[in-house]
Amino acid sequence: MEISRHVWETRYRAPGEAGIGASWRRVANAIAAAESGEREQWAERFYRLLDQFRFLPGGRILAGAGTGHRVTLFNCFVMGEIADDLVSIFEALKEGALTMQQGGGVGYDFSTLRPAGMVAATTGSIASGPVSFMRIWDAMCATMLSTGARRGAMMATLRCDHPDIETFVDAKRDPAVLRHFNLSVQVSDAFMAAVANDGDWPLVFPGLSSARMVKARELWQRILHAAYDTAEPGVLFVDTINRDNTLAYQERLTATNPCGEIPLPPYGACDLGSLNLAAFVAAPFTAGAHLDLDALADSAQLAVRFLDNVIDVSRYPLPAQAEQARRTRRVGLGITGLADALVLLGLNYDSEAARTLATRAMQTIRDAAYHASIALAREKGTFPDLDCEAFLASGFARRLPANIRDAIATHGIRNSHLLAIAPAGTISLLANNCSSGIEPIFAAEAERRVLGTDGSYRTHRVVDYACRLWQQQGGAGMPPALVEARQIDPLAHLQMQAALQPFVDNAISKTINVAADTLFERFADLYRQAHALGLKGCTVFRPNPVTGAILSQPSEAEQVHCCSLEREAD
């Protein structure tokens, strides 16, 4: 497919590589270098895993492994806590710039910065507030990454009780402001309870003599109206995130990578890869069509070893990032091509049967991944920060099968986290335009504007993978089970995310698309249901004058948005 070749040539091809197979070979050899023995055999196994797009490593791995370039193989980082003084603020800015220079996206929690108008005790100066400092980061990002095929991606979060929360929520109503940031509000259970009870909500900051009280429901409505009008901010349900965290005994998570699928501690990194479910469907479009769960489990086990090796062969922009990665050995194995796999199996995305199938696939991957990490612990050692008893007490680990829990108690585990579902937009285009992540198929045919290495755009007409396979096999029109995103009830998006979240120890990047004419009340209810369903975050996208549309069908215009192809961290 033309767009697949364009993506390979502009993002992932190393000099001299004649085809994608050469890229696979380069990557497989580089990742196998972490092995102490049988490197050639591991390289061959990794090559077969990559071949035919069965496993799609994160874009930084594909672009950087084996090239000799001074780049990181990690897609994204959460940066260190920003201390509330000018020296620390600009040191944090420098660290972000160094990380971006090597290709990593960055996430920040700006809640530590004092609110606008607060007087500094030492200097008597008046603070300008976190949003004003975010503009400096935004300018840095625009300056550093004004050319090239990857745009800078940053995430900013702010606590829902920070005195500047209203300014943060409304910041992107101005279309020219903070365009390199995704914004998310850290929403606590206490705040959601105050919203439900129509209670007061204190806005507080250390050193302020008194709290400012607002109505919780009014602040919640302000957040939702901004999201309705501008597609931001998203929300992070931080208490759910931390209850589930297998490392809750040593860290509190308040920020994520730019697309939201990996909540990370200060200096944490995300090491991502996706299994392409469409590649595991046997006998597509026939009565005997089925998902080969045994092959999926085998590939998941090998993919865990692959991603674990990435930790050892990658460069790191900062020493603190290397230390954090090696002490916890977090990886994020996920899925892509879900919607296409469902079409090949004759299942509608918004059906109960589809959610059941997706759940079986994710449970298979979870169990295989955990077994693989336990085996790696026996072979290579556990992650250094493991406290088995505390790890097994976490919300996620309590849901693991008894045999996996027993094995962890006996042998330990190699990786603190193993699973995440990323957007996988660019790598899914590389894989012949399979559907991305767990998103539904946007359209059977669409137009994609792709940023080239010279900073200009090229528009490609693209046909969905399942649709093209159907037509190649002699089918007319669209496959019977193909449902386009605009035809799917928004609640079905939430239900798919909720079906998979119990089996994912990190989080899920999911954009719930709603029509421009969706009533605000219906839009707002999706966020309430997301919290009730136990999701870790929620992003609902409604086409609007500020951001336009994420993708376009042939007759529509497209503008760059935080969730679009050019802003994804792969």
HELIX and SHEET records of a PDB file:
HELIX    1   1 GLU A    2  VAL A    7  1                                   6    
HELIX    2   2 TRP A    8  TYR A   12  3                                   5    
HELIX    3   3 ILE A   20  ALA A   32  1                                  13    
HELIX    4   4 ARG A   39  LEU A   50  1                                  12    
HELIX    5   5 ASP A   51  PHE A   53  5                                   3    
HELIX    6   6 GLY A   59  GLY A   64  1                                   6    
HELIX    7   7 LEU A   86  GLN A  101  1                                  16    
HELIX    8   8 PHE A  110  THR A  112  5                                   3    
HELIX    9   9 PRO A  130  MET A  144  1                                  15    
HELIX   10  10 ILE A  165  ASP A  170  1                                   6    
HELIX   11  11 ALA A  171  ARG A  173  5                                   3    
HELIX   12  12 ASP A  189  ALA A  196  1                                   8    
HELIX   13  13 ALA A  216  THR A  230  1                                  15    
HELIX   14  14 VAL A  238  ASP A  244  1                                   7    
HELIX   15  15 LEU A  277  PHE A  280  5                                   4    
HELIX   16  16 LEU A  293  VAL A  313  1                                  21    
HELIX   17  17 PRO A  319  THR A  328  1                                  10    
HELIX   18  18 LEU A  338  LEU A  344  1                                   7    
HELIX   19  19 GLU A  352  LYS A  380  1                                  29    
HELIX   20  20 CYS A  388  LEU A  392  1                                   5    
HELIX   21  21 GLY A  395  ARG A  398  1                                   4    
HELIX   22  22 ALA A  402  HIS A  411  1                                  10    
HELIX   23  23 GLY A  425  LEU A  430  1                                   6    
HELIX   24  24 TYR A  465  GLN A  472  1                                   8    
HELIX   25  25 ALA A  485  GLN A  487  5                                   3    
HELIX   26  26 PRO A  490  LEU A  500  1                                  11    
HELIX   27  27 GLN A  501  PHE A  503  5                                   3    
HELIX   28  28 PHE A  520  ALA A  532  1                                  13    
HELIX   29  29 LEU A  565  ARG A  567  5                                   3    
SHEET    1   A 3 PHE A  55  PRO A  57  0                                        
SHEET    2   A 3 LEU A 272  ASN A 276 -1                                        
SHEET    3   A 3 GLY A 332  THR A 336  1                                        
SHEET    1   B 8 ALA A 269  CYS A 270  0                                        
SHEET    2   B 8 CYS A  76  VAL A  78 -1                                        
SHEET    3   B 8 GLY A 105  ASP A 109  1                                        
SHEET    4   B 8 MET A 154  ARG A 159  1                                        
SHEET    5   B 8 PHE A 181  VAL A 187  1                                        
SHEET    6   B 8 GLY A 234  PHE A 237  1                                        
SHEET    7   B 8 GLY A 537  PHE A 541 -1                                        
SHEET    8   B 8 THR A 511  ASN A 513  1                                        
SHEET    1   C 2 ASP A 200  LEU A 203  0                                        
SHEET    2   C 2 ARG A 212  LYS A 215 -1                                        
SHEET    1   D 2 ALA A 255  THR A 256  0                                        
SHEET    2   D 2 PRO A 263  LEU A 264 -1                                        
SHEET    1   E 2 VAL A 281  ALA A 282  0                                        
SHEET    2   E 2 HIS A 290  LEU A 291 -1                                        
SHEET    1   F 2 GLU A 445  LEU A 451  0                                        
SHEET    2   F 2 TYR A 457  VAL A 463 -1                                        
END                                                                             
